[in-house]
Amino acid sequence: MSTGDAMDNKTHLVEAQGFSLHYGRKTAVDNISFKIPKGRVVGLLGHNGAGKTSLMKAMVGLMGGSGQLSVLGLDPRSQRNELLQSLSYIPDVAVLPRWARVDELITLMSGLQPRFSAERARVLLKRTSVGPRDKVKSLSKGMVTQLHLALIAAIDTRLMILDEPTLGLDVISRKSFYEMLIDEWCDGERSVIISTHQVEEIETLLSDVMMLDEGKLVLNISLEEMDSRFVALSHDPAAADAVADAHPLLRYRQQGRSAALFDGEPPAHVQALGQRFRPSLVDLFVALTRKPELQSQQA
Ligand SMILES: Nc1ncnc2c1ncn2[C@@H]1O[C@H](COP(=O)(O)OP(=O)(O)OP(=O)(O)O)[C@@H](O)[C@H]1O
């Protein structure tokens, strides 16, 4: 793949070290450190206001911050123009010009972005119901999002950043959006970072997950590591006290039964009181980002 960015094969696509971002006195991103290597599909999860958009804006150089942040080996703030040639980005409030026709947008992109392939965009659009002569204003919200992805995925880069790309779409449109992304863009070399609230339906796509809670990175893990590290147990109500004494991250209900989620192996005597099952990403998300006072009310 031809990339003119400032990367060698050892560099991570994104590296943050002690990175923070503030709006006045408000801390939106709080001293976070992480690395994203090539070939990953990273879910950036967090409740409203957790800091996802702020972090993504910093990655594309729209916001400054303190600490270190490097994207494709570049400083997003001071080397923004260079970075934008090498990065694919769909912001949360993406708009395409409503007056334009699809083929006009393809021509426009060809003039603006040296790594854009008009031919590739046309191939990608064949997967959708968007026609080259359609006007943007005649398309449904789901079709506009598909069009936007086709245009962005036709840029030859190593990193795509998608901020809540499927917001407002129905389940079928969301599915076809992610199918196109995975089939047509992810190739084992490129990485994509997707922020979303639809934790449940994105779980099977992801290779890694990063969870933000009030600006802090509370989890940064591959799905494989997640499976080996976190353990869930379903148990009878009579075992509730013994389970609680083992300090689970979360107590909840699963298929009508009491359940508990542990970070690491619970003690053997507690394991003997229940049946193990694989916790879902949603369970983990709730456990790590729900306020403690809510947890104690619901347990
Ligand atoms: N322009 C701004 N001025 C002041 N505070 C802001 C601004 N933008 C965001 N914030 C604050 O920064 C924090 C993080 O916001 P951000 O938009 O990054 O969160 P988010 O995780 O993307 O949320 P959502 O899921 O609702 O889009 C929030 O507390 C928010 O109120």
The ligand as a Gaussian input file, in Angstrom:
#p B3LYP/6-31G(d) Opt

LIG

0 1
 N      -17.320000      22.939000      22.847000
 C      -17.371000      22.525000      24.124000
 N      -17.291000      23.426000      25.129000
 C      -17.327000      23.034000      26.416000
 N      -17.448000      21.751000      26.806000
 C      -17.532000      20.816000      25.840000
 C      -17.502000      21.153000      24.452000
 N      -17.623000      20.015000      23.731000
 C      -17.702000      19.018000      24.621000
 N      -17.659000      19.498000      25.891000
 C      -17.712000      18.700000      27.132000
 O      -16.664000      17.754000      27.091000
 C      -17.112000      16.500000      27.592000
 C      -16.869000      15.439000      26.530000
 O      -17.728000      15.699000      25.407000
 P      -17.668000      14.836000      24.086000
 O      -18.551000      15.488000      23.076000
 O      -16.257000      14.597000      23.736000
 O      -18.309000      13.456000      24.597000
 P      -18.867000      12.210000      23.774000
 O      -18.378000      11.002000      24.498000
 O      -18.517000      12.338000      22.333000
 O      -20.422000      12.359000      23.985000
 P      -21.661000      11.920000      23.034000
 O      -21.723000      10.439000      23.085000
 O      -22.830000      12.574000      23.708000
 O      -21.396000      12.478000      21.656000
 C      -18.558000      16.687000      27.982000
 O      -18.628000      16.935000      29.362000
 C      -18.992000      17.909000      27.210000
 O      -19.974000      18.622000      27.917000

